[in-house]
Amino acid sequence: MEVLLGPAICGGCYEVPAAMRAEVDAQLPGSASRTRRGTPGLDVRAGLYHQLADLGVARIGGDPRCTLESRDLYSHRRDPRSGRQAGIIWIDPRR
């Protein structure tokens, strides 16, 4: 299995209440972070990476772009007007 984690808001930007950070980190260890402002944050990609690695997925890649910081990506937090995102999963029959 190979996983590519797409762009997401980074832990340095994703500010959440401390209780929410604790709740998410309890379910997705490794996702707790601090924002650049020093407030509680979440790094969902980091948590997913840890979860996948713990499950034995050896090939994990990721797009490092932050959806809040990168203007070429949609971010509801940056601009709440409509945008589009997608998730894709497929099985390569050649493998």
Beta strands, then each sheet from edge to edge (+ up, - down):
strand 1: 2-5
strand 2: 32-34
strand 3: 40-42
strand 4: 59-62
sheet 1: 1+ 4+
sheet 2: 2+ 3-
end
